């Protein structure tokens, strides 16, 4: 089953897009959408097939529904949606059989994803629990991503998966494989590792160092096409546990979207904090300062928001915060980035 967003017709260009499911079914009793639910950034679809009068033979199908309109909304809010499709035959209980991400963002560029180690954390409105000791290593080159997932298996032993995929805007779908029976570093017998199919990792990047992710695998119950989905919050964090803001000292440059030739250098060398939930770094030469609010986040994690000041005048506000870059807008509305200058 393929799931996609479909733009409204030319006669109603302002309406919310529809969700289309399509595919091929083994008989003529193809899935038909029975209900939809839109809740925040989640869309649930329930499809059901008949069981009587079905003619054998592959049959193509295509169904549409509009979760936004059915929820009383003329427009679909601009964001990435996690879509779950439940399928049932006849009067059976619907089972989760398909999971995907749909990007409905408009006129909002995708964040520039940072390379490094990303860990599972317990953040977000849904308070998704973290997986202790689990995370990913991520390498981005252009629009290509390489991901290593490290965690533990059912027996509690450390395990490692690897995969690569194309980054499509702010979304990546990575098919993972697990390598086993490889050569030990000090082993005397050479061995060629065996690759086993692993789960699929779907990632929706929200900032340079923040992402929501979902691990998807076939359900071990063996019930048809049923799947299991495990949500995760991923966050790249600074090394060390110094004072809040310690990791944001150093040299940075500002780059505007409209005029990329206009580059300004900052040397943040003075750190201060009024409370445990915020910090300020200052450039003594220019008099500019960057004030950041942590909220309830640990000190090693990027702040929630940062504001660039010239004395008491706001220069820019950043709401996408990474370890090596900040993305936001200037007071005039221009997209602006602060990028760390490597030593």
C-alpha positions in Angstrom: 0.0 0.0 0.0 1.4 3.4 -1.0 0.2 6.5 0.8 0.7 10.0 -0.6 -0.7 13.6 -0.4 -2.7 14.7 -3.4 -3.1 18.4 -4.1 -6.6 19.8 -4.4 -8.2 20.3 -7.8 -7.7 23.5 -9.7 -11.3 24.4 -9.0 -10.6 24.4 -5.2 -6.9 25.3 -4.9 -7.3 26.7 -1.3 -8.6 23.5 0.2 -6.6 21.0 2.2 -4.9 18.2 0.2 -6.3 14.7 0.2 -4.6 11.5 1.4 -4.4 8.8 -1.4 -3.9 5.1 -0.8 -3.1 2.9 -3.8 -1.6 -0.5 -4.6 -2.5 -3.9 -5.9 -4.7 -6.4 -4.1 -4.8 -10.2 -4.6 -8.5 -10.2 -5.4 -11.3 -7.9 -6.4 -12.3 -7.0 -2.7 -9.9 -4.1 -2.5 -9.4 -2.0 0.6 -11.8 0.9 1.0 -11.2 3.8 3.4 -13.7 3.6 6.2 -12.6 6.4 8.5 -9.9 8.9 9.2 -8.6 10.8 12.2 -6.4 13.9 12.3 -4.9 14.7 15.7 -2.0 17.1 15.9 0.8 15.7 13.7 -0.8 12.3 13.3 -3.2 10.9 10.7 -4.9 7.6 11.2 -6.7 5.8 8.3 -8.9 2.7 8.7 -9.5 0.6 5.5 -11.6 -2.5 5.3 -12.1 -5.1 2.6 -15.2 -7.2 1.8 -15.0 -11.0 2.1 -17.9 -12.1 -0.1 -18.1 -12.2 -3.9 -14.4 -11.6 -4.3 -13.0 -12.6 -7.7 -9.4 -13.9 -7.7 -6.7 -12.1 -9.5 -4.6 -9.0 -8.8 -6.7 -5.9 -8.8 -5.3 -2.3 -8.7 -7.0 0.1 -6.3 -6.9 3.8 -5.5 -8.8 5.5 -2.6 -8.9 9.0 -1.3 -9.9 10.7 1.9 -9.5 14.2 3.3 -8.7 14.0 7.1 -8.5 17.8 7.4 -12.0 18.5 6.0 -13.4 15.6 8.0 -11.9 17.2 11.1 -13.6 20.5 10.2 -10.5 22.2 8.8 -10.3 23.9 5.4 -6.5 23.8 5.4 -4.0 21.2 6.5 -1.5 22.8 9.0 2.0 23.0 7.5 4.0 20.2 9.1 5.2 16.6 8.7 2.5 14.1 9.5 3.0 10.5 10.8 0.4 8.4 9.0 -0.8 5.1 10.3 -3.0 2.9 8.1 -5.0 0.1 9.7 -6.4 -2.7 7.6 -9.1 -5.3 8.3 -10.9 -8.0 6.3 -14.6 -8.1 6.8 -15.5 -7.7 10.5 -12.0 -8.4 11.8 -10.3 -6.0 14.1 -8.1 -3.5 12.1 -4.4 -4.1 12.4 -1.7 -1.5 11.8 -0.3 -2.5 8.4 1.4 0.6 7.0 3.3 3.6 8.4 4.8 6.5 6.6 5.6 10.2 6.8 4.0 12.9 4.6 5.6 16.4 4.3 2.9 19.1 4.2 5.3 22.0 4.9 5.0 25.0 2.6 7.5 27.8 2.0 9.6 26.6 4.9 13.1 25.3 4.0 14.3 22.1 5.5 16.9 22.4 8.2 20.6 21.8 7.5 21.2 18.5 9.3 24.4 18.2 11.4 26.7 15.2 11.4 27.5 13.4 14.6 26.0 11.3 17.3 22.3 11.7 18.0 20.8 10.2 21.2 17.3 9.2 22.1 15.9 11.6 24.6 12.6 12.1 26.4 11.4 15.4 25.0 8.3 16.7 23.1 4.7 17.2 23.9 4.1 13.4 23.7 6.8 12.7 26.3 8.1 9.8 24.2 10.4 7.8 26.6 14.1 7.5 25.7 15.9 4.2 25.0 18.7 4.2 27.4 22.1 3.8 25.7 20.6 3.9 22.2 21.1 6.4 19.4 22.4 6.9 15.9 25.5 8.1 14.2 24.6 10.2 11.2 26.7 11.4 8.2 25.2 13.7 5.6 26.9 14.4 2.3 24.7 16.5 0.0 21.3 14.8 -0.1 22.7 11.4 1.0 22.5 10.1 4.6 24.4 7.2 6.1 23.0 6.1 9.5 24.3 3.7 12.1 21.7 2.6 14.7 23.2 1.2 17.9 21.1 -0.3 20.7 20.3 -3.7 22.2 18.5 -6.8 21.1 15.8 -8.8 22.8 18.4 -10.5 25.0 19.9 -7.2 26.1 23.1 -7.6 24.1 24.5 -4.7 22.1 23.6 -4.6 18.5 24.3 -2.4 15.5 22.4 -1.7 12.3 23.5 0.3 9.2 21.7 1.9 6.3 21.8 4.7 3.8 19.1 6.7 2.0 18.4 9.9 0.1 17.3 12.9 2.2 14.0 14.2 0.7 13.6 17.7 2.1 13.3 17.0 5.9 12.4 13.3 5.6 14.5 10.2 5.3 13.4 6.5 5.0 16.3 4.3 5.9 16.2 0.5 5.4 18.5 -1.0 8.0 20.6 -4.1 7.9 22.4 -5.9 10.8 25.8 -7.4 10.3 26.8 -10.4 12.3 29.5 -13.1 12.5 32.2 -10.7 11.4 35.9 -10.8 12.2 37.0 -9.9 15.7 39.7 -7.2 16.0 42.1 -9.7 17.5 40.7 -12.8 15.9 43.0 -15.2 14.1 40.4 -16.5 11.7 39.1 -14.2 9.0 35.4 -14.0 8.6 33.0 -12.4 6.2 30.1 -10.7 8.0 26.5 -11.8 7.2 23.9 -9.0 6.5 20.4 -9.5 8.0 17.4 -7.4 7.1 16.5 -5.1 10.0 13.8 -2.5 10.8 13.1 0.6 8.7 14.0 3.9 10.3 11.9 6.9 9.3 13.2 10.3 10.3 11.6 13.8 10.3 14.2 16.5 11.0 12.9 19.4 12.9 16.1 21.3 13.2 19.9 21.0 12.7 20.1 18.7 15.8 16.5 17.7 16.5 14.4 15.0 14.9 11.5 12.7 15.4 12.0 9.1 14.3 10.1 5.8 14.1 11.4 2.3 13.9 9.1 0.0 11.9 9.3 -3.8 11.8 7.0 -6.7 10.8 4.9 -7.7 13.8 6.3 -10.9 15.5 2.7 -12.0 15.9 2.8 -13.0 12.2 -0.7 -11.6 11.7 -0.8 -10.9 7.9 0.9 -7.6 7.1 0.8 -6.2 10.7 3.7 -4.1 11.8 5.1 -2.7 15.0 6.1 1.0 15.3 8.4 2.5 18.0 8.5 6.3 18.2 11.7 8.1 19.2 13.0 11.6 19.8 16.6 12.1 18.5 18.8 14.9 19.7 22.5 15.8 19.0 24.1 16.9 22.3 27.3 18.7 23.2 30.1 16.8 24.8 30.9 17.5 28.4 28.8 18.7 31.3 30.1 22.2 31.9 28.1 25.3 32.7 25.1 26.0 30.5 26.3 27.8 27.3 29.9 26.7 27.6 29.6 24.8 24.3 28.5 28.0 22.4 31.6 30.0 23.2 33.9 30.6 20.3 33.8 32.1 16.8 30.6 32.2 14.7 29.6 33.8 11.4 26.2 35.1 10.4 25.0 34.4 6.8 21.8 35.9 5.4 19.7 34.1 2.9 19.1 37.2 0.7 22.7 38.4 0.6 25.1 35.6 1.2 28.1 37.9 0.5 27.3 39.8 3.7 29.1 37.7 6.4 29.7 38.9 9.9 32.1 37.4 12.4 31.4 37.0 16.1 33.7 35.9 18.8 31.6 34.9 21.8 34.1 34.8 24.7 32.1 35.9 27.8 29.5 33.7 29.4 26.9 34.7 31.9 23.7 33.2 33.3 20.8 34.8 35.2 19.2 31.5 36.1 19.5 27.8 35.5 17.2 28.0 32.4 19.1 30.5 30.3 22.5 31.8 29.4 24.1 34.7 27.5 27.4 34.7 25.5 28.9 38.1 24.4 31.2 39.4 21.8 33.2 42.0 23.7 34.5 43.8 20.6 31.2 44.3 18.8 29.0 44.5 21.9 26.6 41.9 20.4 25.3 39.1 22.6 23.4 35.9 22.1 20.8 35.1 24.8 19.5 31.5 24.8 16.7 29.8 26.8 17.1 26.2 27.8 13.7 25.8 29.5 13.7 22.4 31.2 16.4 20.9 28.9 19.7 19.5 30.2 22.6 21.8 29.9 24.3 19.6 27.2 21.4 19.8 24.9 20.8 22.7 22.5 18.6 25.5 23.8 15.0 25.9 22.7 15.4 29.4 21.4 18.2 32.0 21.0 18.0 35.8 20.4 20.8 37.9 19.0 21.0 41.4 20.6 22.8 44.6 19.8 22.6 46.1 23.3 18.8 46.0 23.9 17.9 45.8 20.2 16.8 42.5 18.8 18.8 41.6 15.7 17.5 38.0 15.1 15.6 35.2 16.7 16.7 31.6 16.2 14.3 28.6 16.7 16.3 25.9 15.1 19.3 25.3 17.3 22.1 22.9 16.7 25.6 22.4 18.1 27.3 24.0 15.1 24.6 26.1 13.6 21.5 28.2 14.5 18.7 29.0 12.0 16.1 31.7 12.3 15.1 35.1 11.0 16.4 38.6 11.3 14.2 41.4 12.8 13.4 42.3 9.2 12.1 38.8 8.4 15.2 37.6 6.4 16.3 34.0 7.0 19.5 34.0 8.9 22.0 31.4 10.0 24.8 31.5 12.6 27.5 28.9 11.8 30.3 27.9 14.0 33.9 28.5 12.7 36.0 25.4 13.3 39.2 26.0 15.2 
